[in-house]
Amino acid sequence: MRSGQKAWAKDGFFSGMAKTGYASFVVMNDNLLVLTDGGQLLLVAADPKECRVIGKVQVCGQNWCNPAYADGKLFLRDAQELRCVQLMP
C-alpha cells in the first residue's frame, strides 16, 4: 500500500479474526454483495477509495459457501439448511 492510501477494510464483519475470516463476493452492477463467514450479507459500493456499506442483513448462520445469484434470488447454505433470499421484486 502506498503512503497516504486508506485500507479497504471494516471491523466487525467476520466471526473470528479478519486475518482468518472468510467472505464470498458477487458483483452486482456497481456494487458487491458480500456474504461473511458469520452469515451477514452486505451490499458494498464498489469504490476503490473506501469500503462504503450501503446495507446489511443477517441471512444465515456460520458458513463458508459461495452463494449463487439468479433471477433476483441469492442461493446459499449454512450448516443447517439451504436458503433462497429474494433480492429483487
BAVEXNU-137771 format. One record per residue: x, y, z of N, C-alpha, C in turn; residue in one letter. Coordinates in steps of 0.2 Angstrom, whole numbers, plus 5000, padded with zeros to 4 digits. Example, Ala and Ser with C-alpha at 12.3 -4.5 7.8 and 13.67 -1.06 7.14 Angstrom:
# BAVEXNU-137771
(pt (5066, 4972, 5039), (5062, 4978, 5039), (5066, 4984, 5039), a)
(pt (5064, 4989, 5035), (5068, 4995, 5036), (5064, 5000, 5039), s)
This chain:
# BAVEXNU-137771
(pt (5004, 4994, 5000), (5000, 5000, 5000), (5005, 5006, 5000), m)
(pt (5003, 5011, 4996), (5007, 5017, 4995), (5005, 5022, 5001), r)
(pt (5010, 5026, 5003), (5009, 5031, 5008), (5003, 5035, 5006), s)
(pt (4999, 5037, 5011), (4993, 5041, 5010), (4986, 5037, 5008), g)
(pt (4987, 5031, 5006), (4981, 5027, 5004), (4978, 5024, 5010), q)
(pt (4971, 5024, 5010), (4967, 5021, 5015), (4966, 5013, 5014), k)
(pt (4966, 5010, 5019), (4965, 5002, 5019), (4957, 5001, 5017), a)
(pt (4956, 4996, 5013), (4949, 4995, 5011), (4947, 4989, 5016), w)
(pt (4945, 4991, 5022), (4943, 4986, 5027), (4938, 4989, 5032), a)
(pt (4934, 4985, 5035), (4930, 4987, 5041), (4930, 4982, 5046), k)
(pt (4930, 4984, 5052), (4930, 4980, 5058), (4923, 4977, 5059), d)
(pt (4922, 4971, 5062), (4916, 4968, 5064), (4912, 4964, 5059), g)
(pt (4915, 4963, 5053), (4912, 4959, 5048), (4912, 4951, 5049), f)
(pt (4918, 4949, 5052), (4919, 4942, 5052), (4918, 4939, 5059), f)
(pt (4916, 4933, 5059), (4915, 4929, 5066), (4921, 4928, 5070), s)
(pt (4927, 4928, 5067), (4933, 4927, 5070), (4938, 4933, 5069), g)
(pt (4944, 4932, 5068), (4949, 4937, 5067), (4949, 4939, 5059), m)
(pt (4949, 4945, 5057), (4949, 4946, 5050), (4954, 4943, 5046), a)
(pt (4960, 4941, 5049), (4965, 4938, 5045), (4963, 4931, 5043), k)
(pt (4959, 4928, 5047), (4957, 4921, 5046), (4950, 4920, 5044), t)
(pt (4946, 4926, 5043), (4939, 4926, 5041), (4938, 4924, 5034), g)
(pt (4932, 4923, 5032), (4931, 4921, 5025), (4925, 4925, 5023), y)
(pt (4925, 4927, 5017), (4919, 4930, 5014), (4919, 4929, 5006), a)
(pt (4913, 4928, 5004), (4912, 4927, 4997), (4909, 4933, 4994), s)
(pt (4911, 4935, 4987), (4908, 4941, 4984), (4905, 4939, 4977), f)
(pt (4899, 4943, 4976), (4896, 4943, 4970), (4895, 4950, 4967), v)
(pt (4897, 4951, 4961), (4897, 4958, 4958), (4890, 4959, 4956), v)
(pt (4887, 4965, 4958), (4880, 4967, 4956), (4881, 4974, 4953), m)
(pt (4881, 4975, 4946), (4882, 4981, 4943), (4888, 4985, 4947), n)
(pt (4886, 4991, 4950), (4891, 4995, 4953), (4893, 4993, 4960), d)
(pt (4890, 4988, 4962), (4891, 4986, 4969), (4893, 4979, 4970), n)
(pt (4895, 4977, 4976), (4897, 4970, 4978), (4892, 4967, 4983), l)
(pt (4890, 4961, 4983), (4886, 4958, 4988), (4892, 4954, 4992), l)
(pt (4892, 4954, 4998), (4897, 4951, 5002), (4894, 4947, 5007), v)
(pt (4895, 4940, 5007), (4892, 4935, 5012), (4898, 4934, 5017), l)
(pt (4898, 4936, 5023), (4903, 4934, 5028), (4902, 4927, 5031), t)
(pt (4908, 4925, 5034), (4908, 4918, 5037), (4903, 4918, 5043), d)
(pt (4900, 4924, 5045), (4895, 4924, 5051), (4888, 4924, 5048), g)
(pt (4887, 4924, 5041), (4881, 4924, 5038), (4878, 4931, 5037), g)
(pt (4882, 4936, 5038), (4879, 4943, 5036), (4880, 4944, 5029), q)
(pt (4875, 4947, 5026), (4875, 4949, 5019), (4876, 4956, 5019), l)
(pt (4881, 4959, 5015), (4882, 4966, 5015), (4882, 4968, 5007), l)
(pt (4879, 4974, 5006), (4879, 4977, 5000), (4884, 4983, 5000), l)
(pt (4889, 4982, 4997), (4895, 4987, 4997), (4896, 4990, 4990), v)
(pt (4897, 4997, 4991), (4899, 5001, 4985), (4906, 4999, 4982), a)
(pt (4906, 4997, 4976), (4912, 4995, 4973), (4917, 5001, 4971), a)
(pt (4919, 5004, 4977), (4923, 5010, 4976), (4930, 5009, 4979), d)
(pt (4935, 5010, 4974), (4942, 5008, 4976), (4945, 5012, 4982), p)
(pt (4942, 5018, 4983), (4944, 5023, 4988), (4942, 5021, 4995), k)
(pt (4936, 5018, 4996), (4934, 5016, 5003), (4929, 5011, 5003), e)
(pt (4928, 5007, 5009), (4923, 5002, 5010), (4917, 5006, 5012), c)
(pt (4912, 5007, 5008), (4906, 5010, 5010), (4900, 5005, 5010), r)
(pt (4898, 5003, 5016), (4892, 4998, 5016), (4886, 5002, 5015), v)
(pt (4882, 5000, 5010), (4875, 5003, 5008), (4870, 4999, 5013), i)
(pt (4870, 4993, 5014), (4865, 4990, 5018), (4868, 4983, 5020), g)
(pt (4865, 4980, 5026), (4867, 4974, 5028), (4861, 4970, 5032), k)
(pt (4861, 4963, 5031), (4856, 4959, 5034), (4859, 4953, 5036), v)
(pt (4857, 4950, 5042), (4859, 4943, 5044), (4854, 4938, 5040), q)
(pt (4857, 4934, 5035), (4853, 4929, 5031), (4854, 4922, 5033), v)
(pt (4859, 4920, 5037), (4860, 4913, 5038), (4865, 4913, 5044), c)
(pt (4867, 4907, 5046), (4872, 4905, 5051), (4879, 4905, 5049), g)
(pt (4883, 4902, 5053), (4890, 4902, 5051), (4891, 4898, 5044), q)
(pt (4895, 4900, 5040), (4895, 4897, 5033), (4902, 4898, 5030), n)
(pt (4904, 4894, 5025), (4910, 4895, 5021), (4908, 4894, 5013), w)
(pt (4902, 4896, 5012), (4899, 4894, 5005), (4900, 4900, 5000), c)
(pt (4900, 4898, 4994), (4900, 4903, 4988), (4893, 4903, 4986), n)
(pt (4889, 4909, 4987), (4882, 4909, 4985), (4881, 4910, 4978), p)
(pt (4876, 4908, 4975), (4874, 4908, 4968), (4868, 4913, 4967), a)
(pt (4869, 4918, 4962), (4864, 4923, 4961), (4860, 4921, 4954), y)
(pt (4854, 4921, 4954), (4850, 4920, 4948), (4843, 4923, 4948), a)
(pt (4841, 4927, 4944), (4834, 4930, 4943), (4832, 4934, 4950), d)
(pt (4836, 4938, 4952), (4834, 4941, 4958), (4835, 4938, 4965), g)
(pt (4837, 4931, 4965), (4837, 4927, 4971), (4845, 4925, 4972), k)
(pt (4846, 4925, 4979), (4853, 4923, 4981), (4852, 4916, 4984), l)
(pt (4855, 4911, 4982), (4855, 4904, 4985), (4861, 4903, 4989), f)
(pt (4860, 4901, 4995), (4866, 4900, 4999), (4865, 4894, 5004), l)
(pt (4870, 4892, 5008), (4869, 4887, 5013), (4873, 4888, 5019), r)
(pt (4870, 4886, 5025), (4875, 4886, 5031), (4875, 4879, 5033), d)
(pt (4877, 4878, 5040), (4877, 4871, 5042), (4871, 4867, 5043), a)
(pt (4865, 4871, 5043), (4858, 4868, 5044), (4854, 4867, 5038), q)
(pt (4854, 4872, 5033), (4850, 4872, 5028), (4852, 4876, 5022), e)
(pt (4849, 4874, 5016), (4849, 4878, 5010), (4844, 4884, 5010), l)
(pt (4846, 4890, 5008), (4841, 4895, 5008), (4841, 4899, 5002), r)
(pt (4835, 4902, 5000), (4835, 4906, 4995), (4832, 4913, 4997), c)
(pt (4836, 4918, 4996), (4834, 4925, 4998), (4832, 4929, 4992), v)
(pt (4826, 4932, 4992), (4824, 4936, 4986), (4827, 4943, 4987), q)
(pt (4831, 4945, 4982), (4834, 4952, 4982), (4831, 4957, 4979), l)
(pt (4827, 4955, 4974), (4823, 4960, 4969), (4816, 4958, 4969), m)
(pt (4812, 4962, 4968), (4804, 4961, 4967), (4803, 4958, 4961), p)
